[in-house]
Amino acid sequence: MPKLFVNPNLPNYFISAPEVTSEATARSFVDEYEDAKVVLFPNLSAEIDHEFWANLDTDRYPELKKFGPLLQVDASPSEERRQLKKALTVRDVDDVTADGLIEQFQRLTGHLIPAYRAIFADYAFDRCKVMLRLNTIMAENMHVDTYKNENEQHFARMFINLDTQPRIWHTSWRIGDMVERAVGKLPPEELEHLSRGEVWSRLNASFYGQNSREWWDNQPRHISFFQPGDVWIVDSRQVAHQIFYGRRALSIDFSVPKELMKDPSLHYLEIADRFRARNREAYRSAPAAA
């Protein structure tokens, strides 16, 4: 069960769904997901061998620190195993470690993917990426996800804490909150020549700075301690977040064509377009300086 410390100076966008224990008890949470909620599933965790993941030697196999082979959406277990074995072999992972990792991985996905599909039942998926995040992260910069290039795809993202220790997240403003607070604050000429993706990055930087090498921002934060086995979904392009501490996690991302969202206007590029237009209009209508 996640332990939350909710900051009264921020909207409380956390929702708990303890009734979801498997595919059979799940429903679609797409409305909540697109509305920039963080949905917690405290009773969905699979039978995770946390000691296995915590003790996996990622110093010996550094390429496992962020390991995410693209898998066929409807691959059979044997075909998935073949794909994983091939990906691990080219990374020089020994057979014993590879076989153990594949067994643990397939046990996880065998339980979680059916529930994931039910939780995102209103979406049609065209690509699947399951990412092992086995690198230790401490006090990364607060941010909403940004990209060098515009990404026309939406995604449906689930996280699972595989570690024996809590995964500690800080979260801050949602993108809608950021837009409302930033409209009229950024000179339009700074935005006009930027792509929509660059507008998104500029909005992000105006709140949280460019990167973790800068001094910490002064924005308010919620604090979430995701316990071993905790599962949650969040659109990380819409909710500002910071991994304060974490070592072993799994993320599940299925790509969704933007036009197949329930509300395509909530795609991050559409939000960036509206922000630039509103910011321009706010400057035009602002009273002239005396």
C-alpha positions as CSV (number, residue, x, y, z in Angstrom):
1,M,0.0,0.0,0.0
2,P,1.6,3.3,-1.0
3,K,2.2,5.8,1.8
4,L,1.2,9.3,0.6
5,F,2.1,12.7,2.1
6,V,-0.3,15.1,0.4
7,N,0.7,18.7,0.2
8,P,-2.3,21.0,0.8
9,N,-0.8,23.6,-1.6
10,L,-1.4,21.2,-4.5
11,P,-4.4,19.5,-6.0
12,N,-4.9,16.0,-4.7
13,Y,-5.0,14.0,-7.9
14,F,-4.4,10.5,-6.3
15,I,-7.0,7.8,-6.6
16,S,-6.8,4.4,-5.0
17,A,-8.5,1.4,-6.5
18,P,-8.0,-1.4,-3.9
19,E,-10.8,-3.5,-5.5
20,V,-8.6,-4.3,-8.5
21,T,-6.7,-7.5,-7.9
22,S,-6.6,-9.0,-11.4
23,E,-8.0,-8.7,-14.8
24,A,-11.4,-10.1,-13.5
25,T,-11.9,-7.2,-11.1
26,A,-10.5,-4.4,-13.2
27,R,-12.3,-1.8,-15.2
28,S,-11.2,1.0,-17.5
29,F,-9.4,3.9,-15.9
30,V,-8.8,5.7,-19.1
31,D,-11.0,8.7,-18.1
32,E,-9.0,9.2,-14.9
33,Y,-5.7,8.6,-16.7
34,E,-6.4,11.2,-19.4
35,D,-7.5,13.6,-16.7
36,A,-4.0,13.5,-15.2
37,K,-4.8,11.4,-12.2
38,V,-2.4,9.1,-10.5
39,V,-4.3,5.8,-10.0
40,L,-3.0,3.4,-7.3
41,F,-3.6,-0.3,-7.4
42,P,-2.4,-1.5,-3.9
43,N,-3.8,-5.0,-4.4
44,L,-2.8,-5.8,-7.9
45,S,0.8,-6.8,-7.3
46,A,2.0,-10.1,-8.7
47,E,4.0,-12.7,-6.8
48,I,7.2,-10.8,-7.2
49,D,10.5,-12.3,-6.1
50,H,11.8,-9.0,-4.7
51,E,15.1,-10.5,-3.6
52,F,15.8,-11.7,-7.1
53,W,15.4,-8.2,-8.6
54,A,17.2,-6.4,-5.7
55,N,20.2,-8.7,-6.1
56,L,20.5,-8.7,-9.9
57,D,24.1,-7.6,-10.6
58,T,23.6,-4.6,-12.9
59,D,27.2,-3.6,-12.4
60,R,28.2,-6.8,-14.1
61,Y,25.6,-6.2,-16.8
62,P,25.2,-2.5,-17.1
63,E,23.0,-2.8,-20.2
64,L,20.3,-4.2,-17.9
65,K,20.0,-0.9,-16.0
66,K,17.5,0.2,-18.6
67,F,16.4,-2.9,-20.6
68,G,13.4,-2.5,-22.8
69,P,13.2,-4.8,-25.9
70,L,10.2,-4.1,-28.1
71,L,7.9,-7.1,-27.9
72,Q,5.0,-8.2,-30.1
73,V,1.7,-7.2,-28.6
74,D,0.3,-10.7,-28.9
75,A,3.4,-12.9,-28.9
76,S,3.1,-16.3,-27.4
77,P,5.0,-17.1,-24.2
78,S,7.5,-19.2,-26.2
79,E,8.0,-16.5,-28.8
80,E,8.4,-13.8,-26.1
81,R,11.0,-16.0,-24.4
82,R,12.9,-16.4,-27.6
83,Q,12.9,-12.7,-28.2
84,L,14.1,-12.0,-24.6
85,K,16.8,-14.7,-24.8
86,K,18.1,-13.2,-28.0
87,A,18.2,-9.7,-26.5
88,L,20.0,-10.9,-23.4
89,T,22.5,-13.0,-25.3
90,V,23.6,-10.0,-27.4
91,R,24.2,-8.2,-24.1
92,D,26.5,-11.0,-22.9
93,V,24.2,-12.0,-20.1
94,D,25.1,-15.5,-18.9
95,D,22.6,-18.3,-19.4
96,V,21.7,-18.8,-15.8
97,T,21.1,-15.2,-15.1
98,A,19.2,-14.8,-18.4
99,D,16.9,-17.8,-17.7
100,G,16.2,-16.5,-14.2
101,L,15.4,-13.1,-15.5
102,I,13.1,-14.4,-18.2
103,E,11.2,-16.6,-15.8
104,Q,10.7,-13.7,-13.4
105,F,9.8,-11.3,-16.2
106,Q,7.2,-13.6,-17.7
107,R,5.7,-14.4,-14.3
108,L,5.2,-10.6,-13.8
109,T,3.8,-9.9,-17.3
110,G,1.6,-13.0,-17.3
111,H,-0.3,-11.5,-14.3
112,L,0.0,-7.8,-15.1
113,I,-0.6,-7.5,-18.9
114,P,-4.1,-8.9,-18.7
115,A,-5.0,-6.5,-15.9
116,Y,-3.2,-3.7,-17.8
117,R,-5.4,-4.3,-20.8
118,A,-8.5,-4.2,-18.7
119,I,-7.4,-1.0,-17.0
120,F,-6.8,0.6,-20.4
121,A,-9.7,-1.2,-22.0
122,D,-10.8,1.9,-24.0
123,Y,-7.6,1.9,-26.0
124,A,-6.4,0.0,-29.0
125,F,-2.7,-0.7,-28.9
126,D,-0.3,-0.9,-31.8
127,R,3.0,-1.3,-30.0
128,C,4.2,-2.6,-26.6
129,K,7.3,-1.8,-24.6
130,V,8.0,-3.3,-21.2
131,M,11.0,-1.6,-19.6
132,L,13.1,-2.9,-16.8
133,R,14.4,0.1,-14.8
134,L,17.2,-1.4,-12.8
135,N,19.4,1.7,-12.2
136,T,19.6,3.5,-8.9
137,I,18.2,7.0,-9.2
138,M,18.5,9.7,-6.5
139,A,17.0,13.2,-6.6
140,E,16.4,13.6,-10.4
141,N,15.1,16.9,-11.6
142,M,11.3,17.5,-11.2
143,H,9.8,17.4,-14.7
144,V,7.0,16.5,-17.0
145,D,8.3,14.2,-19.7
146,T,9.7,16.0,-22.7
147,Y,11.2,14.9,-26.0
148,K,13.7,16.3,-28.5
149,N,11.3,15.5,-31.3
150,E,7.5,15.8,-31.3
151,N,5.8,12.5,-30.5
152,E,2.4,12.2,-32.2
153,Q,1.7,9.0,-30.2
154,H,-0.1,8.8,-26.9
155,F,1.0,6.2,-24.4
156,A,-0.6,4.2,-21.6
157,R,1.9,3.8,-18.8
158,M,2.0,1.5,-15.7
159,F,4.7,1.3,-13.1
160,I,5.6,-1.5,-10.7
161,N,8.1,-1.4,-7.8
162,L,10.2,-4.6,-8.0
163,D,12.6,-3.7,-5.3
164,T,12.8,-4.7,-1.6
165,Q,12.9,-0.9,-0.8
166,P,10.3,1.8,-1.3
167,R,10.4,3.8,-4.6
168,I,10.1,7.4,-3.5
169,W,8.4,9.9,-5.8
170,H,7.8,13.6,-5.5
171,T,5.0,15.0,-7.7
172,S,4.0,18.5,-8.3
173,W,1.7,20.5,-10.6
174,R,-0.2,18.8,-13.4
175,I,0.2,20.3,-16.8
176,G,-3.2,22.0,-16.7
177,D,-2.2,23.7,-13.5
178,M,1.1,24.7,-15.1
179,V,-0.6,26.2,-18.1
180,E,-3.0,28.3,-15.9
181,R,-0.1,29.6,-13.9
182,A,2.1,30.3,-16.9
183,V,-0.3,32.0,-19.3
184,G,0.8,35.6,-19.9
185,K,4.1,35.0,-18.1
186,L,6.3,34.0,-21.0
187,P,7.0,36.6,-23.8
188,P,5.3,35.3,-27.0
189,E,8.4,36.0,-29.1
190,E,10.2,33.4,-27.0
191,L,7.7,30.7,-28.1
192,E,6.7,31.7,-31.7
193,H,9.7,30.1,-33.4
194,L,9.6,26.9,-31.3
195,S,8.0,23.6,-32.3
196,R,5.2,22.3,-30.1
197,G,7.7,19.9,-28.5
198,E,10.0,22.8,-27.8
199,V,7.1,24.8,-26.3
200,W,6.5,21.9,-24.0
201,S,10.2,21.8,-22.9
202,R,10.2,25.6,-22.4
203,L,7.1,25.4,-20.2
204,N,8.7,22.6,-18.2
205,A,11.9,24.5,-17.8
206,S,10.1,27.7,-16.7
207,F,8.8,25.7,-13.6
208,Y,11.5,23.2,-12.8
209,G,14.7,24.3,-14.6
210,Q,16.6,22.6,-17.4
211,N,18.1,19.6,-15.6
212,S,19.2,18.0,-12.3
213,R,22.5,19.9,-12.3
214,E,20.6,23.1,-11.5
215,W,19.6,24.0,-8.0
216,W,16.2,22.6,-6.9
217,D,13.1,24.5,-7.9
218,N,10.8,25.9,-5.2
219,Q,7.5,24.3,-6.4
220,P,5.3,22.4,-3.8
221,R,5.5,18.6,-3.8
222,H,3.5,15.6,-2.8
223,I,5.6,12.7,-1.5
224,S,4.7,9.1,-2.4
225,F,6.4,6.0,-0.9
226,F,5.6,3.2,-3.3
227,Q,6.1,0.0,-1.4
228,P,7.6,-3.3,-2.8
229,G,5.0,-4.6,-5.3
230,D,3.0,-1.4,-5.6
231,V,1.4,-0.7,-9.0
232,W,0.3,2.7,-10.3
233,I,-0.6,4.4,-13.6
234,V,0.1,8.0,-14.5
235,D,0.6,10.0,-17.7
236,S,4.1,11.3,-17.0
237,R,3.7,13.9,-19.7
238,Q,0.9,15.5,-17.7
239,V,2.0,15.1,-14.0
240,A,5.3,16.6,-12.9
241,H,7.3,14.0,-11.1
242,Q,10.7,13.4,-9.6
243,I,12.2,10.0,-8.6
244,F,13.7,10.9,-5.3
245,Y,15.0,7.4,-4.7
246,G,14.4,4.1,-6.6
247,R,16.4,1.1,-7.7
248,R,14.3,-1.6,-9.3
249,A,11.1,-1.1,-11.3
250,L,9.2,-2.2,-14.3
251,S,7.2,0.1,-16.6
252,I,4.7,-1.1,-19.2
253,D,4.0,1.3,-22.2
254,F,1.6,0.6,-25.0
255,S,1.5,3.2,-27.7
256,V,-1.9,4.6,-28.7
257,P,-2.5,6.6,-31.9
258,K,-3.5,10.1,-30.8
259,E,-6.8,10.0,-32.7
260,L,-7.8,6.9,-30.6
261,M,-7.6,8.7,-27.3
262,K,-11.0,9.3,-25.6
263,D,-10.2,13.0,-25.7
264,P,-7.4,13.7,-28.3
265,S,-7.4,17.4,-27.2
266,L,-5.5,16.1,-24.1
267,H,-2.5,14.9,-26.1
268,Y,0.5,16.9,-25.0
269,L,1.1,18.5,-28.4
270,E,-2.5,19.8,-28.5
271,I,-2.0,21.2,-25.0
272,A,1.2,22.9,-26.1
273,D,-0.6,24.5,-29.1
274,R,-3.4,25.9,-26.9
275,F,-0.9,27.2,-24.4
276,R,1.0,29.1,-27.0
277,A,-2.2,30.6,-28.4
278,R,-3.5,31.6,-24.9
279,N,-0.2,33.0,-23.9
280,R,-0.1,35.2,-27.1
281,E,-3.6,36.4,-26.5
282,A,-3.0,37.2,-22.8
283,Y,-0.1,39.4,-23.8
284,R,-2.2,41.2,-26.4
285,S,-5.0,41.9,-24.0
286,A,-2.8,42.9,-21.0
287,P,-3.0,46.6,-20.0
288,A,-0.3,48.7,-21.5
289,A,2.4,49.8,-19.0
290,A,1.9,53.3,-17.7
